Amino acid sequence: MSVLSQALWVLLLGSLLGLELIGKVPPTLHTPLMSGANAISGITVLASLTLIQKAGDNQALLLIGALSLGFALYNVVGGFLVTDRMLAMFRRKGDA
Amino acid sequence: MTSPFLSIDLLTDAIDLVAVLLLALGIKGLSKVRSARGANQLAAVAMGLAVLGLLIEIQPGPLAWLWIGAGSAAGGLAGLITARRVPMTAMPEVVALFNGCGGLASLLVAVGVALFDSASADMVALVSIAISVFVGSITFTGSIVAMAKLQGWLDTPAWTQSSVRHVVNIALAVLALVGAVLLPGDPTGLPLWLVVIGSSLLGVGVTLPIGGADMPVVISLLNSYSGVAAAAAGFVVGSQLLIVAGAMVGSAGLILTQVMCTAMNRSLLSVLFGGALGASGGSAVGGGGSEAGYTRITSCSPEECAMALEQAERVVFVPGYGLAVAQAQHALRELSKLLEAHGVEVSYAIHPVAGRMPGHMNVLLAEADVPYEQLIEMDLINPEFPRTDVVIVLGANDVVNPDAKSDPTSPLYGMPVLEVDQARQVFVVKRSLGAGYAGIANALFELPQTAMVFGDAKAVLNGLLSELRSMGVGKVVAKKEKVAA
């Protein structure tokens, strides 16, 4: 199997998995789910890291890579923490 | 000696697989109340693992580490501060902001590779760059416009409500597509900028005409796009983990968008291309605070409202975004505690899109310590309204409009609403008779059993509290409790 067709399979199966994963969501969780999924989409940090690695000593590319890493991490860190803050509030009623 | 590369490859592959598994479990767990918080943490761990695996694989040199450190520190710290500081009411804006930054990151990666590393890029990478730039730009500018509109920094300009906008947007899309098609032939030149500029403006052009009420759907859709952008970036740098994670978020986001549309009785197409709701609707009250549409309004003081509450056996609160804006959740919680102690049965009717995003109101009330069991979803509470004595609507409007059931000419017709008009008495707490988000007159206000209590939600609730206390509602309770103890 060529690298491309392998990657396309991964794309296809990943998409199908995403469709299956959230069939029924109670409206309560729409906001946290949106914000959690949003944090996961910040996984593009991996691309930023790869770019920095590839840059060698090209300063411009290093800068672009670091900028993109910063924005992606902002998405990831902020996204997960904010989701946790929301979900922590739901937790209390379970304990009470 | 075995080759050290083989073992490192094996290790990083294993880490990647575990990361994908945990991410999938995370997304799945996020859709159930019980497991949601753990699932979010699981997904965060998965993300950490994925980064760790990649760092082991690529083994950055000292210079790369320096830049990685700088970028991580800045982004991570900013994320930490934003997440801590943001008030719960501003959640939709913040999700949009984070999302825009994710899109921008994918865009930057693709532009970087195109400008400086395209000599070694094959056709697949070049096409992926075009897609990544296209989707990344739309996600970025679209999310920022969505955030600005929700914050009230941007209005809906009049020209965007005419069909001129379709011509403009199609022209921009064509511009971006031409660039995308030409890009693989000349990755460092003009076509790249055509895509960047064309699709950035397109992101603005498609988001700007959309009204505030529909914005959550747009944010959810843009969230799905940022997954697609990440997957495209995965093709650019050759990371299968990135492809699979991006694809999962992309398709899960699409489903969530659809679920939200259903809850608001809007089709995705009409959200995207229909312009702001109510702008051309039949019975729309001309924008903003026009009161001309109403003729039979009864208004009353908090005193009268308190008297009705004191005698009620069953009270339902309908909280809306106005409650959150007034920061009145805590006052509401106080009031309902007082009523419960007085023997009144209290519950809260939660419309699926109460607040500014589906589920937003649950978050806001949970923050005020309202017990989860008292938050009742629309389908369960609607049959209960006929045996409810008093309904108090706090800063909600369109979601209690009976026209949605009975008036086929209403722009809201068909939207599922809370049937508060079935209750014996309805009090609507509102600042003025201004129209709701959608700019539509509300027939509920003119019903004989409805009375308007004008004022800020928090002030009215505090007024009710002191009225009830002066009637001795609180004191009786205190005595009862002493006796019981």
Interface residues (C-beta under 8 A of the other chain):
Chain A: V3 L4 Q6 A7 V10 L11 L12 L13 G14 S15 L16 L17 G18 L19 L21 I22 G23 K24 V25 P26 P27 T28 L29 H30 T31 P32 L33 M34 S35 G36 A37 N38 A39 I40 S41 G42 I43 T44 V45 L46 A47 S48 L49 T50 L51 I52 Q53 K54 A55 D57 N58 A60 L61 L62 L63 I64 G65 A66 L67 S68 L69 G70 F71 A72 L73 Y74 N75 V76 V77 G78 G79 F80 L81 V82 T83 D84 R85 M86 L87 A88 M89 F90 R91 R92 K93 G94 A96
Chain B: L23 A24 G26 I27 K28 L30 S31 K32 V33 R34 A36 R37 A39 N40 Q41 A43 A44 M47 A50 V51 L54 L55 I58 P60 L63 A64 W67 I68 A70 G71 S72 A74 G75 G76 A78 G79 L80 T82 A83 R84 V86 M88 M91 P92 V94 V95 F98 N99 C101 G102 L104 A105 S106 L107 L108 V109 V111 G112 V113 L115 F116 D117 V124 I219 S220 N223 S226 G227 A229 A230 A231 A233 G234 F235 V236 V237 G238 S239 Q240 L241 L242 I243 V244 A245 G246 A247 M248 V249 G250 S251 A252 G253 L254 I255 L256 V259 M260 A263 I350 P352 V353 G355 M357 P358 G359 H360 N362 V363 A366 E367 D369 P371 Y372 E373 L375 E377
